[in-house]
Amino acid sequence: MGFHPKWREIAEWIGRSQEILIKKLSRNDCSWADDPGKHQAGFYVPASIQSSGFFPELRNTNPAKPHILDALYSTLWPASGEIRESSLKHYTNKGTEFHCTRVPREQFSGLSPASLLIGGKLRTPVDSAAHWFIVVDSASQEAEIIETIFSLASDFHFGLFSPDVLVASMGDEERLIAELRQALQDGTLREFIVQQQLPSPAELAYRAQQLWLRENGFTSLDPFALDAPGDAVMRISRDIEFALYKQAELRQRAAQAAGLLLRDNDLVAALVRGFGELDQLFLSAAQTRKSRAGLSFEHHIQQLLHDGRIRHEAQAVFGGRRPDFVLPDVAALNDPKRVESMILSLKTTLRERWKQLGLEQRFGAVFLATVDDRVSAPAIDEMARNGIVLVVPELLKKSKEACYSDSANVITFRDFFREQIRQRRPSLIIV
């Protein structure tokens, strides 16, 4: 039996719950599962979650050790179907975090960095268990769905949610339903569908940037003026722009699906005969969503370079390759005397695709920027051996859930712009 439930099963347990806990797992939460020498066997619970009432109340059960508060409670683990008598402990002399132990070790083993623990407090207990937990690997499609459904921000660590979030925002939906009904009644459905176009990547990027600038009181994305330019890009790209995109996507795809299903008075016949077209419609939607992320990241990085007055050439072709940015230009990159030249490649998610960067090296240093917090320690070490410096948002560099904090070849966007460019390569800045 595997330990990776599909979204349908996860959603079913969410629907049976009165409250939902989601926690991004740090290395301390799960590294013990891959190390037989470690006696710790569980995950940490933040004090604010414990005080919320989600978990059982703790008491001192051993008068000889008054500094230890604990509680035993039954937990259900749907991935394996087992019920465990778990333990929640608080060593009051060691800090504010609580520790949940007696959990299935194998379900925490072999996880990608920044994986998720999702659980719920059941409305009706299952046997003796009033709580359920599922571990979701960050590399899985289910993790992406959870992040989208619960609108987990780029700097998310843990939180409690209502299961009602499974019901989408009714305001936008009801408005769209009314507009579709009106278009159908007026006989203008075809025209309405044509009008529901996704904004271009550049337009979406611009809207998201303007929202962030107004929200934070800045007039430009000058990376030298921002304390955390990487965090800004991550927030704009992964949170603000994605929210804008989802609103536009709903209108376009729902209108297109309506056009397919309402072209025949017999809805069942239209559904059966149009199944192939519906399948292609939603496949196209998924592919567009994935490609959008890369384009979004590229637009925002280019804005940083532009507002910082940094010489650069975008999508320049050389040696059969096309890196995202060459600083200052391809001519310098092929000139051994131009020591200031550098390559800046972008990957929203790395997986194994970073290995092609070794082929892009000429005479310039190679930097790889990402907002991916799931890169493993062995992959980071291999990048270092290949002369690749990883550039990550400031929050991710110090994040306990990622593997970046102790790696010398992982720097922040702030370090990239202030040290690698302004201090070491000042000629790249237009004065």
N, C-alpha and C positions, 0 to 999 in steps of 0.2 A: 504494500500500500504506500502511495506517495504522500508527501506532506505539503502539497501545493494545491489547495482547493481552488476551483475556478470561481470567477466572480459571482456566478449565479448562486453558488452555495454560500459565499460570504454575504451576499445581499440578503439571503434568506435568514441568516442569523442576525443580521442588523435589524431586519424587520421584526424579529421576536424580542428585541431589546428595548429597554426604557432609556438607556444612556449608552453612548459609545466612547471608548477610549482608543486613541491612536497615539502611538509613540514611535518615533524614529530611533532605531536601536543603535546605541554607541558600541564601540568595540568591547567595553566592559560589560555590556549587556549580553554579549553572545560569544566572545572569544573563548570563554571557559568551555564551551561545548566542543571545541576542536583541540583542547589541551587536556589530556587525561591527568596531568599533574596538578590541575587547579581544582580546588575543593568547592569554590563558589559554583553554584548551580542555579542561576536565576537572573532575573532582570531587576533593575532599579526602578523605584517608583518615586517621582518627584513629590516633595512635601505638599505642594498645592493640590495635587491629585488626591493624595491620601486624605487631606482635610476636607475635600469636597463631598465625602460620603460615598464615593464610588466603591471603595474597598471596605471590608469590615473594620469596626473600631478595634483598636489595639489596647491590650491591658497587660499589666505585669502578672505573669503566671508563675514566676519563680522568685519568692521573697528574698532568696539569697543573692539574686542579681537584679536589684531594683532598677538598674539602668537599661534593662532589656524589656521592650514592649513587644508583644507578638499576638498573632491570631492564626488559627487554623481554619481553612475554608475550602470547600470543594470547587474545583475548576474543571470545566469541560473543554477538551481539545478536539474539535470536529475533524481536523486533518487525520487523526488516528482513531477517533471515536472513543477515546478513553477519558475517564474521570479520575482526577488526581486530588489527593488531599494536600493542597499547597499551603505554604507557610509564609506569612508576612511578618517581617521583623523590623524593629527600629532600635538600633544601638544609640541611645540618646547621648552617649559620651563620644560619639564618632562623627556627628554631623546631622544634617537635616534629611538626608535621603533614606528611603525605606527600601527593603530588599525582599523581593518575592522569590521564594525558592520552592524546591520540589516540583519542578516542571519538566516536561519531556526534553531531555538533552538533545536527542537526535533532531528535533524540530528546529533547534537553534544552531545546528552545525552546517558548515559550508556555505554560509550566507554571504551575499555581496554586501559591501559597505552600504550604510544608510538604508538597510532593509526596515520593514515596518512590523510592529506588533499591533494588531487590531483586536479589540475585545469588546464585550458588552455585558451589561448587567441585565439579566433576563427578567421579563415581566412575569413569566411563569417558570420556576426552576425545572430543570431536567434531572430527574432523580434527586440527588442531594446537591446538585450544582446550580448555583445562582449566577455564576460568571462563566463566560466562554472566551477563549483566546485562539487566534490564528496568527501564525508568523508568515509574512508575505515577503518573498525575496524582492529586492529593489529592481532586479533585472527583469521581473515578470510583467506581463501585461496587466495583471491584477493590481500591481502597485501603481501603475500609471492611471488606472481607472479610479482607484481610491483617492489619489492626489487630485484628480479632476472633480470627482463627485463632491468631495469635502472641501474643495478649493484650498488645499494646503499651500500656504505661501512658501516662497523659496527659502525663508529662514525658519521654517517650522521645525519644532522639536517634539512637542507633545501637546495634547489637548483633549478636552471632552466635547462631545457633539451629540446633538439630538438625531435620532434615526430619521426624523422628518426631512433631513437634507437630501434623502433619496428622491423626494418630490421636488422637481425643478421649480425655479422661480415662476410663480403663477402669473405675475404681472406681464412679463414678456410673452409668455405662452398664450394667455387669454387675449392679449392685443393681436397677436398673429392669427389666432383662430378667428377672431372677429373680422380681420382684414381678408382672410381667405374666404370666409363665408360670403362676405360682401362682394368680392370679386367673382365668386361662383354665381351669385344671384344676378350680378350685372352682366355676366357673360364676358368678363374681362380677365378670366383666370390666366390665359396664356400671356397676356401683357404683364400681369402682376408677377408671374414667374420670371419673365425676362428681366424685370426690374431688380430682382433680388440677387445682386451680384456681390461677391466677396470684394472688399476693398483690396487694392494692390498691396503687396508686402511693404512697399515704401510708404504708402499712406497709413497703413496700420502702425508701422514703426513710428512715424511722425506723431500720430495721435497719442500713442503711448508715452512718447518722450515728453510731449507737451503736458500731459496729465501729471507725470512725475515732477517736472520742473515747477508747475504751479503748486503741487502738493508740498514740495520741499523748499520753495522760495529761491530757486536758482533761475538764471537766465540762459545758461548754456551747459553743455556736458563737458566742459573743460576738465580733463582728468587731473590736472595739476591744482585745480581749485576744490576738488572733491576729496573729502577724507577717505572715502571708500568707493572709488569708481567701479570696482567689480561688483560690489553689493548693489549699486545703482543699476548696472546693466542687468543683473540677475532679477532684480525686482521689476524692472521695466519689461523685460523679455518674458520671463516665466509667469509673472502675475498679471500685470496691467494689460499688456498686449494680448495675452492669451484670453483674458476675460472679454476683451473687445472682439476677439476672433470668434469666441464661442457664441456671442450674441448674433454676429453676422452669419455664422455657419448655420445656426438654428433656422434663421429666416430663409436662407437659400435652399438648404437641403429639405426642409419640411415642405416648402413650396414645390420643389421638384417632385418629391414623393406624392404630394397631393395631385399634381398634374398627371402622374402615372395611374393613380388609383381612381381618379374621378373622371377619366375620359370615357368610361363605360358606365351605363346605368346599373349594371350588374357588378357590384363591388367584388364578390367572390371570383367572378370570371376575370375581372381586371387584375386582381391580386395574383391569380394563377398564371395568366398569360403574360403579366408584366414582371414576374418574379426575376427573370434574368436581368431585366433593366434595373430593377430595384437593387439587385445584388451588385451590379456594376456601379450604381449610384453611391452606395455606402462604401464600396471598396475605394472609389475615387475620393470620397470624403476622408477616409482614413489615411490615404496616401498624401492628400493635400495637407492634412494636419501635421504629418511628420515632416514634410518638406518645408513647411512654414517655419518650424522652429529654427532650422539652420539659417534661413534667409533673415529671420528676425535678429538673431545673434549678430550676423554680419552687418546689418544696417546699424545696429547700436554701437558696435565697435568702430565702424567707420565714422560715426558721429563723434565719438571720443577723439579719434585721430584728427578729424576736421576742426573741432572746437579747441583742441590743444595745439593747433597749427603745426602738426607733425607731418613732415614730408613722407608721402607714401604712394604706392601704386597698387591698385586693387585688381585682382584676378589677372595678373600678368602671366603670360605663357612663356616658359623657358624649359628646355630639356624635356619636353613632352609632359610637363607638370604645370599646374595652375594653382599655386598657393593663394590663400585669401588676400594676403597683403605682403608686399615687399617694401622694406624701408631702406633707403629712400626710393630706389627704383631698380629695375632689372640690370641696367648698365652697371650700377655700383655693385650689385650682387656678383657679377661675373668679373669684377676687377679686384685682384688680390691686394691692391694698394688701398682699397676703400674699406678700412677696418670697421667703419661704423655700420655697415650694411647688416641687415637682419631679416629673417623670415618670421612672419606672424601668421600661423595657421589657426583655424577655428574648428572646434568640434563640440557641438552641444552635448553629445554622448560619445564616449571614446570607443568602448569595446576593443576590437583589434585594429580599427582603422587607422590608429596613430602610426602603425608600422610603416606606412607608405611615406611618412615624412623623412625617413632616412634617405630616401632617393631624391629629396628636394634640396639637399645640402649642396651649396657651392662654396663661396667664401664667407658666407654670413652665418651668424648664430641662429639657431632654430628655437623658436618659442611656440608653444601650443597652448592656446587659451580655451578654457572650458568652464561650464557651470555644472558639470557632472560630479556628484559627490559619491559615485559608486565605484571609483577606480581603485583597484586592489593594490596592496603594497608591492607584490611581485611585479606588477605592470609598471609602477612608478620606478622601481629599481632598474627595470629593463630600459625605460626611457632615459634614465640617467646614464646608463652604459652606452646609449646611442647618441649622447650629446643633446638631448631634448630637454628643455626647461619647461615645466608645466606652469601655467599662469591661471590662478583660480581667484574667485571672489574672496574678500577678506573674511567674511563669515565662515566660508568653507575651510580656509587655511587653519583656523583654530577650532573647527568643529570636532566634537568628540565622536560624531557618527562617521566621519570620513577618515582617511588614512594619510592626511596631508601634513599634519602639524609637525612631525619629526623629520620630514624629508627636505634635505637641503636643496634639491632641484625642483622644489615646488615653491613658487613665489606668488605674492598677491598682485592684483592689478596695480595697486598703489606702488608696490616695489618696482613693477615693470616700468611704469611711466616716470617715476621720480628717480630711481637709481639707474635702471638700464638705459633710459633715454636722456633725461635731463642731466644726470651726473656723468654718465660714461659716454654718451653720444649726443652732446649738445648741438652738433651740426645738423641734426635731424629736425630741429625746431626752427621754424621760420620766424625771424625777428623783424 
